[in-house]
Amino acid sequence: MYYKEISEVKMANKEDFKKRILEEEDFIKCPRSSNSLQKFLIKAPEVVEDKAIAKLLMIEVEEVQKIYDEAVKKIKEDLSEEDAD
């Protein structure tokens, strides 16, 4: 019974982490950096590998690339619109 309760708490914590990652701009899952993206980047600015990013955001590596591609596409579209104006 005790193991099941611990497992349920861990699952709830995981869901809480995911919710905060989506809702809070500076939140990542990295207790060594107080779960702060800004503090993490100060300590490790060279970390840009997809695997590390996926771990911090609690997503799959493939999702990192998809998000990156969508962001680049959006930036290019915005720049094209500015050039047209």
VOGU-3710 file (C-alpha; in Angstrom, 3 decimals, decimal comma):
1> myykeisevk> 0,000/0,000/0,000  2,786/2,446/0,883  4,493/1,985/-2,506  1,239/2,758/-4,326  0,837/6,002/-2,348  4,402/7,081/-3,195  3,800/6,263/-6,848  0,624/8,365/-6,878  2,468/11,307/-5,297  5,247/11,067/-7,894
11> mankedfkkr> 2,679/11,018/-10,700  0,902/14,050/-9,244  4,241/15,845/-8,974  5,037/14,999/-12,597  1,715/16,447/-13,724  2,330/19,540/-11,585  5,763/19,963/-13,180  4,321/19,658/-16,688  1,570/22,160/-15,881  4,057/24,691/-14,500
21> ileeedfikc> 6,363/24,228/-17,513  3,472/25,138/-19,802  2,204/28,020/-17,698  5,352/29,658/-16,300  7,825/31,225/-18,692  10,888/30,671/-16,479  10,024/27,205/-15,093  11,952/24,058/-16,046  12,478/20,761/-14,254  15,953/21,356/-12,854
31> prssnslqkf> 16,135/21,505/-9,059  19,873/22,342/-9,182  18,899/25,657/-10,785  15,885/26,237/-8,537  13,722/25,137/-11,494  14,562/28,434/-13,190  15,471/28,643/-16,862  17,329/31,917/-16,282  19,473/30,445/-13,498  20,128/27,343/-15,582
41> likapevved> 21,309/29,395/-18,574  23,661/31,396/-16,367  25,235/28,178/-15,075  25,249/26,298/-18,387  24,772/28,612/-21,380  26,381/26,115/-23,771  23,720/23,444/-23,224  21,716/23,446/-26,426  21,438/19,751/-27,234  17,911/18,604/-27,996
51> kaiakllmie> 18,222/15,781/-25,472  19,002/18,216/-22,633  16,212/20,579/-23,661  13,724/17,711/-23,807  14,689/16,589/-20,323  14,295/20,074/-18,868  10,884/20,521/-20,479  9,771/16,944/-19,807  8,993/16,272/-23,474  10,289/13,909/-26,151
61> veevqkiyde> 13,339/14,865/-28,215  11,204/14,823/-31,359  8,920/17,439/-29,820  11,898/19,759/-29,280  12,703/19,715/-32,995  9,040/20,225/-33,903  8,760/23,242/-31,592  12,030/24,641/-32,957  10,872/24,234/-36,554  7,528/25,910/-35,778
71> avkkikedls> 9,279/28,818/-34,034  11,644/29,378/-36,960  8,727/29,240/-39,406  6,798/31,798/-37,341  9,804/34,139/-37,182  10,323/33,891/-40,951  6,625/34,643/-41,542  6,770/37,649/-39,225  9,890/38,956/-40,950  8,282/38,489/-44,373
81> eedad> 5,249/40,478/-43,230  7,513/43,277/-41,972  9,357/43,372/-45,310  6,035/43,611/-47,141  5,030/46,645/-45,079
//
